[in-house]
Amino acid sequence: MPDTSLAASTDRSAARRSVFADLSLSEGITRIRPLPSSARFNFRGRGEVVDVASAAFGVALPRQACRADAAGSRAALWLGPDEWLLLADPEEGPAIEAKLANALAGQRHSVVDISHRNTAFALTGPGAAAALNAGCPLDLDLSAFPIGMCTRTIFGKAEIVLWRTDTERFHVEVWRSFAAYVTQYLEEVLAEQAAG
């Protein structure tokens, strides 16, 4: 008879672990703060399909380039002429996915759940824009990149989605595999800012 004691005592379930768990994030004036997990969907569609998706999601998908719209815990970020990043509480993910599928059935569109691919953090404080500019080529002055603006861009060698949510606060979406690289790069920049 086979020994099943090892199988019975070993937990083989996958536990979701924050990519920020092993990082020591600074406590300076400008800070990096991991954001809670989110349900994330990449939505693609055109014309009336966008209106249907807006109604099903509960937030108007912005039609203006590089803008975000938010209501409660949900947000829609414009990434391209026919592409949006949809964010919501993780518990709402299955219901949102089902509602979008029902509302958009038979129409040309794409909805892909990217909740496990991405993670996010907030960069806050008076040096946030300057720290991001150490690795991002965009003009992040408030006059050029106002509150509510978002875009897909790069930081160093990593692709990010950058969203300014307040004067000195940025929401940064990054692939989980690049999160340590991006945050460690920012930590070095913030240390130089503090020393300088």
C-alpha positions in Angstrom: 0.0 0.0 0.0 1.5 3.4 -1.0 2.4 5.9 1.7 0.1 8.9 1.5 1.3 10.7 4.7 3.4 13.1 2.7 0.6 14.0 0.3 -1.8 14.5 3.1 0.5 16.8 5.0 1.7 18.9 2.1 -0.4 21.9 1.1 -0.1 22.0 -2.7 -2.5 24.9 -3.3 -1.2 28.0 -4.9 -1.0 31.0 -2.6 -1.0 34.5 -4.1 2.0 36.4 -2.7 2.7 40.1 -3.2 5.7 40.8 -5.4 6.4 43.6 -2.9 6.7 41.2 0.1 10.5 41.1 0.0 11.2 44.7 -0.8 12.0 47.3 1.9 10.3 50.4 0.6 11.4 53.8 1.8 9.7 56.0 4.3 10.9 59.3 2.9 8.9 62.3 1.8 8.3 60.7 -1.6 7.1 57.1 -1.1 6.3 53.9 -3.0 3.2 52.2 -1.6 1.9 48.8 -2.9 -1.7 49.1 -3.9 -4.3 46.4 -3.0 -4.8 43.7 -5.6 -7.4 44.5 -8.3 -9.5 42.8 -10.9 -8.0 43.9 -14.2 -9.4 43.6 -17.7 -8.0 44.6 -21.0 -11.0 45.7 -23.1 -10.8 46.3 -26.9 -13.7 47.5 -29.0 -15.0 50.3 -31.2 -18.1 52.4 -31.8 -21.3 51.4 -30.0 -19.6 48.4 -28.4 -17.7 50.9 -26.2 -21.0 52.4 -25.0 -22.3 48.9 -24.2 -19.1 48.1 -22.2 -19.3 51.4 -20.3 -22.9 50.6 -19.2 -22.0 47.1 -18.2 -18.9 48.1 -16.3 -20.5 51.0 -14.6 -17.9 53.6 -15.6 -17.8 55.5 -18.8 -14.8 54.4 -20.9 -13.0 57.6 -21.8 -13.0 58.5 -25.5 -10.5 61.3 -25.0 -6.9 60.1 -25.5 -4.8 59.4 -22.4 -7.6 60.0 -19.9 -9.0 58.0 -17.1 -12.4 58.0 -15.5 -13.2 56.5 -12.1 -16.3 55.9 -10.0 -16.0 54.3 -6.6 -13.6 51.4 -6.7 -13.8 51.1 -10.5 -11.6 52.9 -13.1 -11.3 52.9 -16.9 -8.0 54.0 -18.4 -7.7 54.8 -22.1 -4.7 53.1 -23.6 -5.4 53.4 -27.3 -8.1 54.3 -29.8 -9.8 50.9 -29.2 -8.2 49.8 -25.9 -8.9 50.4 -22.2 -7.6 49.0 -18.9 -10.5 48.3 -16.5 -9.8 48.2 -12.8 -12.1 47.1 -9.9 -12.1 45.4 -6.5 -10.9 41.8 -6.9 -14.1 40.4 -5.5 -16.1 42.0 -8.3 -14.0 40.5 -11.0 -16.1 37.4 -11.8 -19.3 39.4 -11.8 -17.8 42.1 -14.0 -16.5 39.5 -16.5 -19.9 37.8 -16.7 -21.8 41.1 -17.1 -19.5 42.2 -19.9 -19.8 38.8 -21.6 -23.6 39.0 -21.4 -23.8 42.6 -22.6 -21.3 42.2 -25.4 -22.5 38.7 -26.7 -22.4 38.6 -30.5 -20.6 41.9 -30.8 -17.0 42.4 -32.0 -14.8 42.9 -28.9 -12.2 41.4 -26.7 -12.1 41.2 -22.9 -9.1 39.6 -21.3 -8.6 39.1 -17.6 -5.1 40.3 -16.8 -5.5 40.4 -13.0 -2.6 37.9 -12.4 -0.3 39.5 -14.9 -0.2 43.1 -13.4 0.4 44.6 -10.1 0.3 48.2 -9.0 1.9 50.7 -6.6 1.4 54.4 -5.8 4.3 56.9 -6.0 3.4 59.9 -3.8 5.1 63.0 -2.6 6.7 66.2 -3.9 9.5 64.3 -5.7 7.2 61.7 -7.5 7.3 63.3 -10.9 11.1 63.9 -10.8 11.7 60.3 -9.6 9.6 58.9 -12.5 11.4 61.2 -15.0 14.7 59.4 -14.1 13.4 56.5 -16.1 10.4 57.8 -18.1 10.8 60.1 -21.1 7.5 61.9 -20.7 7.1 65.5 -19.5 5.4 64.9 -16.2 5.0 68.5 -15.3 1.5 69.1 -14.0 0.8 71.4 -17.0 1.8 68.7 -19.5 0.5 65.6 -17.5 -2.5 66.8 -15.5 -4.5 65.0 -12.9 -6.6 62.3 -14.6 -4.1 61.7 -17.4 -2.9 58.2 -18.1 -0.7 56.5 -20.7 1.2 53.4 -21.5 4.9 54.2 -21.4 8.3 52.9 -20.3 10.2 53.2 -17.1 13.8 52.2 -17.7 13.4 48.9 -19.6 9.9 48.1 -18.4 6.6 48.9 -19.8 4.2 50.6 -17.4 0.8 52.3 -17.4 1.1 55.6 -15.6 -1.9 57.4 -14.2 -1.7 60.7 -12.3 -4.5 60.6 -9.7 -3.5 63.7 -7.8 -1.0 66.6 -7.9 1.7 64.5 -6.2 0.3 61.0 -6.7 0.8 58.5 -9.5 -0.7 55.1 -9.9 1.8 52.8 -11.7 0.6 49.5 -13.3 3.4 47.1 -14.1 3.8 43.5 -15.1 4.5 41.4 -11.9 7.7 40.2 -13.4 9.0 43.8 -13.7 7.7 45.1 -10.4 11.0 44.5 -8.4 13.0 46.1 -11.2 10.8 49.2 -11.3 10.5 49.7 -7.6 14.2 49.1 -6.9 15.1 51.6 -9.7 12.8 54.1 -8.1 14.3 53.4 -4.6 17.7 54.3 -5.9 16.4 57.5 -7.5 14.6 58.5 -4.2 17.8 57.8 -2.2 19.8 60.1 -4.5 17.0 62.7 -4.2 17.2 62.5 -0.4 21.0 62.7 -0.4 21.2 65.5 -2.9 
